[in-house]
């Protein structure tokens, strides 16, 4: 082989080596951009030596008027306190706010992709929308997301972390008993006491009726009726057929407790008003009536007087130090803000996210974060009870409180307490 041919061959080999080096560098860059590696000081998406970027997805506006926008205030308040204390392992939280999914699954998916692909966030906090559609994308990309796991899209994932676990367990998985047990303690026992559960004909309401009725059964109550015949689109013009069933459900007489698994204050106001008019004197309970907004309307507040609501966090009226801290944190970032359930969900979701960050350590990547969260992670706090991952990817955390509207004022009926779950039938 001549000298010229050798030179040509050497040049070709050098070109191949250079091309391979460039390809390897490009691949490494792609991995870093996707959160696939790095040192934790800029080598994973949303992380620098001094900051961690996060953003959320909420249902801020919707055609029905339903809104979870207050969750943004709660998260911001908790992140601000963390930043005021110097951040987590020297990094402060860069909270860019929350996108609005308009209660539309496709828009939720688009919002999640924007936050990850365009804004470059490390994680999504808080996520709080009943029709959130970004779950599949976030799971595929290995991006953590924290919020209220009200739907099945949260359950069985490795990246979605409900602040109170998975509220839609599959048959055989753990199902909550706290509501029934808290009510039994409040009433001085469940022996000989009966419960009637009213839901709408929507799939979500029916599912809730199934899990909640089992909660009361597990606590020793007798279920004397589960009615899912109520239309979900709007309150009925005549409540009498539903009231008659309730008032005669316990062998011709009224049950001791009526539990409403109905989405919307208008539904509950109609049901409770009709029951009271019919002479019902038992206990009324639901999961949604702990809402300061209802106190603004005299007729609504009167209809809900005496109702025992069941929030899955320690009530704002509590004297627990954690709630005193929450109130102070919110007042600092948003003076005069009325405390709501959605605000609490944003706050506690951010709190749990910060705890996982703390335990992950300074060398931060998404992989290390997820390994920490899914590696027998356990955290107890009087504000929301307790959380255990990976267990609570598949079942609720089993914790809740009771609040009673009395004299137009919310009062703590039962402080936050946790109970063991039972397999869902």
Secondary structure, DSSP 8 states (H G I E B T S, - for coil): --HHHHHHHHHHHHHHHHHHHHHHHHHHHHHHHTT----SSSSSTTB-SSEEEEEEEE----TT----THHHHHHHHHHHHHHHTT-BTTBEEEEEEEEE-TT-HHHHHHHHHIIIIIS--SEEEEEE-TT---HHHHHHHT-EEEE---SGGGTT-SSEEETTB-SS--TTSEE--HHHHHHHHHTT--TT-EEEEEEESSHHHHHHHHHHHHHHHHTT-EEEEEEEEE-SSS--S--HHHHHHHHTTBTTB--SEEEEE-SSHHHHHHHHHHHHHTT--SEEEESS---GGGGGSHHHHHHTTT-EE--SS--TT---HHHHHHHHHHHHHSTT----HHHHHHHHHHHHHHHHHHHH-SS--HHHHHHHHTTTEEEEETTTEEEEETGGGSSB--EEEEEEEETTEEEEEEEEEE---EE--
